[in-house]
Amino acid sequence: MQHQAEPDWADYLLQMERALGVPLDDARRAELRVQFARIAAMAAPLMACPLDERLEVAGVFHP
């Protein structure tokens, strides 16, 4: 199992603020860091699950 470092949520939020043009105050920024950390913790078991290299990727729907 490969361990990935914890993302830098503060840096991510700063980049998203700039990219989306949505300024955040310190309180909102702090709460978003908490929420992102919670989401990452919930996703960790799924992300740690190894995938068989022979698995087919999902198909793409073309109407």
C-alpha positions as CSV (number, residue, x, y, z in Angstrom):
1,M,0.0,0.0,0.0
2,Q,1.4,3.4,-1.0
3,H,1.0,6.2,1.6
4,Q,0.2,9.6,0.2
5,A,1.0,12.8,2.1
6,E,-1.8,14.9,3.5
7,P,-2.7,17.6,0.9
8,D,-2.0,21.2,1.7
9,W,-5.6,22.3,2.0
10,A,-4.6,26.0,2.8
11,D,-2.7,26.2,-0.5
12,Y,-5.5,24.4,-2.4
13,L,-8.0,26.9,-1.1
14,L,-5.9,29.8,-2.0
15,Q,-5.5,28.5,-5.5
16,M,-9.3,27.9,-5.8
17,E,-10.1,31.4,-4.5
18,R,-7.8,32.9,-7.1
19,A,-9.0,30.6,-9.9
20,L,-12.7,31.1,-9.2
21,G,-12.5,34.7,-8.1
22,V,-14.3,33.9,-4.8
23,P,-12.6,35.5,-1.8
24,L,-13.0,33.8,1.5
25,D,-12.7,35.2,5.0
26,D,-10.5,33.4,7.6
27,A,-13.4,31.7,9.3
28,R,-14.8,30.2,6.1
29,R,-11.3,29.2,5.0
30,A,-10.7,27.4,8.3
31,E,-14.1,25.6,8.1
32,L,-13.3,24.5,4.6
33,R,-10.0,23.1,5.7
34,V,-11.8,21.0,8.3
35,Q,-14.4,19.8,5.8
36,F,-11.7,18.8,3.2
37,A,-9.8,16.9,5.9
38,R,-13.0,15.0,6.8
39,I,-13.7,14.2,3.2
40,A,-10.1,13.0,2.7
41,A,-10.5,10.8,5.9
42,M,-13.7,9.2,4.6
43,A,-12.1,8.6,1.1
44,A,-8.9,7.1,2.5
45,P,-10.1,3.5,2.8
46,L,-11.4,3.5,-0.7
47,M,-8.3,5.1,-2.1
48,A,-6.1,2.5,-0.3
49,C,-8.0,-0.4,-2.0
50,P,-5.7,-1.8,-4.6
51,L,-7.1,-2.2,-8.1
52,D,-6.3,-5.1,-10.4
53,E,-4.2,-3.8,-13.3
54,R,-6.4,-5.9,-15.7
55,L,-9.6,-4.2,-14.8
56,E,-11.4,-2.5,-17.7
57,V,-12.0,1.2,-17.3
58,A,-15.5,2.4,-17.4
59,G,-16.9,3.0,-20.8
60,V,-17.8,6.4,-22.1
61,F,-21.3,7.0,-23.2
62,H,-21.7,8.4,-26.7
63,P,-25.3,9.1,-27.7
